[in-house]
Amino acid sequence: MDQIILVVIILIVAIIAIAVALVIIGLRNPSSELDNILQDRLEEFNRRGEAPSLEEIERSLPFTERVIYPVARKFGELAVQFTPQNALQNISKKLELAGSPASIDPQMFLSIQLGVGAFFGFLIFAATFFGQTRYPLGTVLIATLTGVIVGYFFPQLWLSSRISRRQKNVRKAMPDALDLLTICVEAGLGFDAAMAKVSEKWESELSLAFARVIREIQLGKLRREALRDMADRIGIPEMTSFVAAVIQSEQLGVSMAKVLRIQSDQMRIRRRQLAEEEAHKAPVKMLIPMALLIFPSLMIVLLTPAALRLMNSVLFSMLQ
């Protein structure tokens, strides 16, 4: 029995080590760092006047880029083989809605989910098995399995919060961006040039989305397809309405500046309505901290002097 427990502990520690490596790799931007490293190596070889070979460049890379990251990728590809296609498409869609944080792909995201699940499971296993209170083995296994399940779905919660934050930022920036688009179009710029100007002036999720649309159009994609893809990547009704209005104005020959001005006014009204909605939700959200924190403190402050006076009164001595 002791040998079995020792083997289980060794396996869990190994899984935790892999999990930590996967999480660290998944939360960074490997593609950009790898490109910078390769560029630096090539410049160094060029300064020395040598012709670098592929093997020399690979040996010059850090250990994480040569070993750990490829192992993590293989681990993710192995997990993909046992994952339904619908689940992979759902993960890919959510990653697009979140703006592809840290260039994470579905394979890497599955690796992170498995790694975080193993990490949570190990924490609960260590707390229940090595703690001062001895629990039955069945209870330890159930608690560990619960921790694994919670840890597995924890990255999903993080991804959902990233999606909500990105959509909120885009919704907040749309009225001002449409105002600038309207000014640029009325000044004589084309719609594509106006979008490029907005992407140059600001640095936000919306400007990055506009910049991607411009790149796709330059690569040969039709404007309406690029705009529809942008609306799908953001996933808010305001952007879908804006894209539909722009496409219809292009097809029907309506003045683009007039359409943009109408859309800007509607977005501003919509943003004001959302702010009012959040303001109406505030009293309801304040009930919980008031009931659990503020009201008990007030009761203690107000009733403690009265309770002390009552304890020192004649009536209290008579009741004793």
PyMOL commands that set and color helices and strands:
alter all, ss='L'
color gray80, all
select helices_A, chain A and resi 2-26+30-48+54-60+63-81+85-97+101-103+106-129+137-186+191-201+205-218+223-234+237-252+256-311+314-319
alter helices_A, ss='H'
color red, helices_A
deselect
rebuild
show_as cartoon
